[in-house]
């Protein structure tokens, strides 16, 4: 479960909570694939992929599109 940043603040960054879930899960998968391609089983620093994705959305590094 994501506690930081708050889910309501994350949801305000995208059109809906559904779009938030899709965006965050896709990015989390990308992060894990990148780590696995480097021979790692987890992200550097032991961070959770979903937490990293949520922080990226909150920081405005990821933006939902209508694609």
N, C-alpha and C positions, 0 to 999 in steps of 0.2 A: 504494500500500500504506500502511496506517495503522501508524505506529510509536509515536505518542504520542496518547492513552493506549494501553497495551499491550492487544492483542486479548483476552487471557485475562481481564483485569480488566473489559473491556467485556462479554464474554460472561457474566460473573457477574452483571451488572446485568439481564439478560433470561433467559428460560427456556432458550433454545438459541442456537447460532450462526446457525441459519437465521433465527430471529426477529430477531437482531441485524442480519443482512444486509438483511432486508426493512425494518426500522425505519430504519436508516441510509440506505438508498437512497431511500426515500420522502421522508425529510426533506431529503436532498440535492437531490432534484428540486424540492421546494417552495422551497428557498433559491434555486435557479437561476431558477425561474419568477418569484419576487419580484424578483430582480435584473433580469431581462429586461423585466418590466413597468415598471421604472424607467428603461429604456433602456440598461442596462449589459450588457456581454458577460461579465463575471466579477464575483465578489463584491468588495465594498469591501476594500481592503487586500491584494488578490490571494490571499486564502485559498481553499483548495480546499473545495468544498461538502461532500464526504464527510468531510473532517477537521473541519469545523465541526459536522456532524451527530454525529460520534463524540464530540467534546468535550461536546456537549449531553447525549448519553446518559450519559457518564461523570459529568457534573455533576448528573445527576438531573433535568434540565429536560425530558427526553423519557422517557416510560414506555410500555412495550409493553402493549397490552391484548389481550384474546382476540377482538376484533371481526374 
